[in-house]
Amino acid sequence: MKRIIITALFLGSVLPALAQEKPKLYTIASPFERYTHYLATARYMGAVPMGSFKDNYIDKSSFRNFSLSIEWILRNSPISVGGEIGSTYFEKRLPRAVYQGEDGTISAVQTRTISQYPIELFANYRFLPSNAMVQPYVQISGGASILDYTVYYGSLASQDQKVRFKYGVGAGSRFLFKRDGTFGLDVRVKYDGTAYKYDYIDKGISSVNGSIGLFYRWW
């Protein structure tokens, strides 16, 4: 009986110590934390015109906007850099009216349009680690926009095509579908401005867009 008691006391003191020293099964950090990796995002955007662009030319929201970006997530840094290309389009149709043109007076339905094909570089600052399930960020961007300004008077058109400087500031968040996963959701709100002056547009093109995107990351 004495031996049983001594054995029980010995096991009671040794087993908890062994349990505490047992190595953890998952101690290696995710590859997305250990290595520089890459991220591609496809976005669909809704945009609202702002400022004098809204007051003087088009005041209707647009839902014909898309973009694709590639991003380089730096290791051990909250900063990432990348490039984004896209397509945005605004349109407004006015009731039939009389207009004075170079060839005389015409009565027509006026349709105002502006198309942009931006090419931008951007930098993001993340507030949480690159493998967090939720990753809020802020963004600054700059680049060039290929512009097509066209006003239709019935079947006639007045057109101007230019390449102009474009800039933007935004904030958003990424949501991983699963920890250490490669797919997730990106939600962003961004202000865009383009330096352009022609005809009805006298102080540039400005808008605020909200986007939802799907991203894929790899290393």
C-alpha positions as CSV (number, residue, x, y, z in Angstrom):
1,M,0.0,0.0,0.0
2,K,2.9,2.3,0.9
3,R,4.5,1.7,-2.5
4,I,1.2,2.5,-4.3
5,I,0.9,5.8,-2.5
6,I,4.6,6.7,-3.2
7,T,4.1,5.8,-6.9
8,A,0.9,7.9,-7.2
9,L,2.7,10.9,-5.6
10,F,5.6,10.5,-8.0
11,L,3.4,10.3,-11.1
12,G,1.3,13.2,-9.8
13,S,4.4,15.5,-9.7
14,V,6.1,14.3,-12.8
15,L,3.2,14.0,-15.3
16,P,2.1,17.7,-15.1
17,A,5.7,18.8,-15.7
18,L,6.0,16.6,-18.8
19,A,2.7,18.0,-20.1
20,Q,4.0,21.5,-19.7
21,E,7.2,20.7,-21.6
22,K,5.4,19.0,-24.5
23,P,6.3,21.0,-27.7
24,K,3.5,22.8,-29.5
25,L,2.4,21.1,-32.8
26,Y,2.1,24.5,-34.7
27,T,5.0,26.8,-34.0
28,I,6.1,27.9,-37.5
29,A,4.7,31.2,-38.7
30,S,2.6,31.4,-41.9
31,P,4.6,31.7,-45.2
32,F,2.6,35.0,-45.7
33,E,4.3,36.3,-42.6
34,R,7.8,34.8,-43.2
35,Y,8.2,35.8,-46.9
36,T,7.6,38.6,-49.3
37,H,4.4,37.7,-51.2
38,Y,2.1,39.0,-54.0
39,L,-1.5,39.8,-54.2
40,A,-3.8,40.3,-57.2
41,T,-7.2,42.0,-56.8
42,A,-10.1,42.3,-59.3
43,R,-12.6,45.1,-58.3
44,Y,-16.1,46.2,-59.3
45,M,-16.8,49.9,-58.5
46,G,-19.7,52.3,-58.2
47,A,-18.7,56.0,-58.5
48,V,-20.3,59.3,-57.5
49,P,-19.2,62.5,-59.3
50,M,-18.0,65.4,-57.1
51,G,-17.4,69.1,-57.1
52,S,-17.6,71.2,-60.3
53,F,-17.5,68.0,-62.4
54,K,-20.9,67.1,-60.9
55,D,-22.2,70.7,-61.0
56,N,-21.2,71.5,-64.6
57,Y,-21.1,68.3,-66.5
58,I,-22.4,65.0,-65.1
59,D,-24.3,64.5,-61.8
60,K,-25.3,60.9,-62.2
61,S,-23.6,58.0,-60.4
62,S,-21.8,55.3,-62.5
63,F,-21.8,51.5,-62.1
64,R,-19.6,50.7,-65.1
65,N,-16.2,50.7,-63.5
66,F,-13.6,48.0,-63.0
67,S,-10.0,47.6,-62.0
68,L,-7.2,45.0,-61.6
69,S,-4.2,45.5,-59.4
70,I,-1.0,43.6,-58.5
71,E,0.5,44.2,-55.1
72,W,3.9,43.4,-53.6
73,I,3.5,42.7,-49.8
74,L,6.9,43.5,-48.2
75,R,8.2,41.1,-45.5
76,N,8.2,42.5,-41.9
77,S,6.7,45.8,-43.1
78,P,3.2,47.3,-42.9
79,I,3.8,48.9,-46.3
80,S,3.0,47.3,-49.7
81,V,3.4,48.8,-53.2
82,G,1.8,47.9,-56.5
83,G,0.1,49.0,-59.7
84,E,-3.5,49.2,-60.8
85,I,-5.2,49.6,-64.2
86,G,-8.9,50.2,-64.7
87,S,-11.8,51.6,-66.7
88,T,-14.4,54.2,-65.5
89,Y,-17.3,55.7,-67.4
90,F,-19.8,58.4,-66.7
91,E,-22.8,59.4,-68.8
92,K,-25.7,61.8,-68.7
93,R,-28.5,62.4,-71.3
94,L,-30.3,65.7,-71.4
95,P,-33.7,66.5,-72.9
96,R,-33.9,67.7,-76.5
97,A,-32.9,71.4,-76.8
98,V,-31.6,73.9,-79.3
99,Y,-27.8,74.3,-79.6
100,Q,-25.6,76.7,-81.5
101,G,-22.8,74.9,-83.4
102,E,-20.2,75.7,-85.9
103,D,-22.5,74.8,-88.7
104,G,-25.5,76.6,-87.3
105,T,-28.4,75.9,-84.9
106,I,-29.4,72.3,-84.3
107,S,-32.2,70.7,-82.2
108,A,-30.9,67.5,-80.6
109,V,-30.7,65.3,-77.5
110,Q,-27.4,65.9,-75.8
111,T,-25.5,62.9,-74.3
112,R,-22.5,63.8,-72.2
113,T,-19.9,61.1,-71.6
114,I,-16.4,60.7,-70.1
115,S,-14.3,57.6,-70.2
116,Q,-11.0,57.1,-68.3
117,Y,-8.5,54.3,-68.4
118,P,-6.2,55.0,-65.5
119,I,-2.7,53.5,-65.0
120,E,-1.6,54.1,-61.4
121,L,1.1,53.2,-58.9
122,F,0.0,53.0,-55.2
123,A,1.3,52.4,-51.7
124,N,-0.8,50.8,-48.9
125,Y,-0.2,51.0,-45.2
126,R,-1.7,48.1,-43.2
127,F,-2.7,48.5,-39.5
128,L,-2.5,44.7,-38.7
129,P,-0.2,41.9,-39.8
130,S,-0.3,40.5,-43.3
131,N,-1.9,37.2,-42.1
132,A,-4.6,38.7,-39.9
133,M,-8.2,37.7,-40.8
134,V,-9.1,41.4,-41.1
135,Q,-6.6,43.8,-42.5
136,P,-7.6,47.5,-42.6
137,Y,-5.4,49.8,-44.7
138,V,-5.1,53.3,-46.2
139,Q,-3.9,54.0,-49.7
140,I,-2.3,56.8,-51.8
141,S,-1.9,56.5,-55.6
142,G,-0.8,58.5,-58.6
143,G,-0.3,58.0,-62.3
144,A,-1.8,58.8,-65.7
145,S,-5.3,58.6,-67.1
146,I,-6.2,58.1,-70.8
147,L,-9.3,60.3,-71.3
148,D,-12.0,60.3,-73.8
149,Y,-14.4,63.3,-73.5
150,T,-17.3,63.0,-76.0
151,V,-20.5,65.0,-76.1
152,Y,-23.2,63.7,-78.6
153,Y,-25.8,66.0,-80.2
154,G,-28.0,63.3,-81.7
155,S,-25.7,61.5,-84.2
156,L,-23.1,64.4,-84.2
157,A,-20.2,64.4,-81.6
158,S,-17.7,66.8,-80.1
159,Q,-14.7,64.8,-78.9
160,D,-11.4,65.4,-77.0
161,Q,-8.8,62.8,-76.1
162,K,-6.0,63.4,-73.7
163,V,-3.6,61.8,-71.2
164,R,-3.6,63.6,-67.9
165,F,-2.2,63.2,-64.4
166,K,-4.4,61.3,-61.9
167,Y,-4.2,60.8,-58.2
168,G,-6.2,59.2,-55.4
169,V,-6.5,58.6,-51.6
170,G,-8.5,55.8,-50.1
171,A,-9.2,53.5,-47.2
172,G,-10.3,49.9,-47.1
173,S,-10.0,46.5,-45.5
174,R,-9.3,43.0,-46.6
175,F,-11.1,39.9,-45.2
176,L,-9.5,36.5,-45.5
177,F,-11.9,33.6,-46.1
178,K,-9.7,31.4,-43.9
179,R,-6.5,31.8,-41.9
180,D,-3.4,31.2,-44.0
181,G,-5.8,31.1,-47.0
182,T,-5.1,32.5,-50.5
183,F,-8.5,34.0,-51.2
184,G,-10.3,36.9,-49.6
185,L,-12.6,39.9,-50.0
186,D,-11.4,43.5,-50.5
187,V,-13.7,46.5,-49.7
188,R,-12.4,50.1,-50.5
189,V,-13.6,53.7,-50.6
190,K,-11.4,56.0,-52.6
191,Y,-11.4,59.6,-53.8
192,D,-10.1,60.1,-57.4
193,G,-9.0,63.3,-59.1
194,T,-7.9,63.9,-62.7
195,A,-6.3,67.2,-63.9
196,Y,-8.4,68.0,-66.9
197,K,-9.9,71.2,-68.4
198,Y,-12.0,71.3,-71.5
199,D,-15.4,72.6,-72.6
200,Y,-17.9,72.0,-69.7
201,I,-15.1,70.7,-67.4
202,D,-13.2,73.6,-66.0
203,K,-11.7,72.3,-62.7
204,G,-10.8,68.7,-63.3
205,I,-12.7,65.4,-62.8
206,S,-13.3,64.3,-59.3
207,S,-15.3,61.4,-57.9
208,V,-15.7,59.1,-54.9
209,N,-15.9,55.4,-55.6
210,G,-16.8,52.4,-53.5
211,S,-15.5,49.0,-54.6
212,I,-15.8,45.4,-53.7
213,G,-13.2,43.0,-55.0
214,L,-11.9,39.4,-54.8
215,F,-8.2,38.9,-54.2
216,Y,-5.7,36.0,-54.6
217,R,-2.3,35.9,-52.8
218,W,0.7,33.7,-53.4
219,W,4.4,33.5,-52.5
